Amino acid sequence: MNGLEQTLPPDAVVMHTWVLDSTTELQGLRAALSRALHGEKVSAVKRLGDVPERMVLVATELATNAIRHGLAPTEVRLLRTAGGFLLDVTDQDPDSVPELAAADEQALGGRGLALAQSFALDVGWYCTTSTKHVWATFTNGR
């Protein structure tokens, strides 16, 4: 996972934004993100394949981490880039840094960043003076 030197690509365009205050809002996020992605036409020949499902899983994991370990509100943004899609999840705690948890099969949680790394092309994070951003990139199906 990349650290402080990583920021969002300059060509990234915000498509949708969701603001969450608790984990009870995650179901609504999943449904809205899925609708937003399934409505995207990539090309006349090729659809997004399993990209929407992977993005919904990663968005859920990153948003859960932000809600549980950061400071409210949590914001999830879906962005379009030249190479595909980007999820940017923010919370208001720039003093805490994302950490990969040790693999523990008995643990009930702690695998969110590892799952994100498994399902995304790239995962990274950076902080501003007031906000922590954790992002993940995905292909556009091409």
N, C-alpha and C positions, 0 to 999 in steps of 0.2 A: 504494500500500500504506500502510495506517495504521500509526502508531507507538505510542509509549509510553502515550498516553492511552487506548488501547483495551483493554478486558478482556472476559471472557466475559459473555454476558447472564445476569442473575440467575435467569432461568427455565430455564436449561440443565440438563438431567438426563443424567447419564452412563449410556449404554446398554452400552458395551463399552470395555475398555482392553487394549492390547497393549503389552508392554515388549520393546524390541529392543536388542540389543547390536552387531549387525553387519548388513551388507547381505544376508548369506545368509538372513536371516529375513524379507526382504521378500516373497518368494513366499507364505509362510504368512500374512503380514498381508493380502495381496491376496485370498487365498482366503477367509479368515475374515471380512474386511470385506464382501466380496461376499455371502457367506452371510447375514450379519447384515442387510444391506440388502434382499436379495431376500425375506427373511422378513417384512419390514415391510409391513403392509397400510395403505395411506393412506386409501382409501375403497372402498366397494363398486364404484364406477364407475371410478375412475382409479387406475392404478398409478404407479410412480415413473418410468416412461419410461427415459431415459438417465441419470438422476441417479446410480444405483449405479456405472455405468461411469466417469462423470466423477469421482465421489468416490474410487474406487479409484486412478485416475490421479493425482489431487491428493495423496492420502495417501502414495502411493509416492514422489512427487517431494519432498514436505515431509519425510518420514521419511529419505529419502536425504540431503537437505541436513543434517538434524540429526545423522545418523550421521557424515557426512564432515566437517562443519564445527563441530560442537558437541562436548560431552563426554557420554559414556555415563552412565547408560542413556538411551535415547530412549523416550519414551512416546507412544503414539498413542491418543487417546480419541475415540470416537464419541459425540456428545451429541445429544439431541433438544431442540428449542426450540419455542416456539409457532409460529414461522414455517417450520420445517423441520429441517434437520440442520446440525450443526457438527462439523468436525474440529479437534481441538486437538493439536498435535504439540509436545512439549517436549524440551529437552535441558538439561543442567546447566551451561551456559556463558552466564550472563546478561551477560557483558562483550562478547560478539560480537553484532553486530546484523545482521539479514537485509538483504541488498542485492540489488537487481535487477542482473543482469549485463548488460553491453552486448551487444546482438544481434550475434552472430558466427556466420554460417552454417557456418564451418569448425570451430568449437569442438565438442568431444565432449560437453560438459556446460554447466552454467551457465544453463539455461533453466527451472529448476524453479519459481521464483517467478512468472515470466512465464506459464508454463503454468497454474499455479494461478489466477492472475488471469483467464486466458481461460476456464477451466472452472467457476469458482466465482462466486457472486453477489458476494462480498466477501472480501478477504484482509487480514489485519492481524497485528500482533504486539505483545507487551508482555513486560516482564521483572518478576520478583519478585527478592528478594535472592539467591535460589539457582537460579532457573530461567528459561529463555527459552521463551516460548510463541509459536508461529506458528499462526494459525487461519484456517479458510476456512468460509464458510457456503454452504448449498445449499437449494434449494426442497424442499418435501415432495411435489411433484408436482401440487399444486392449481393 
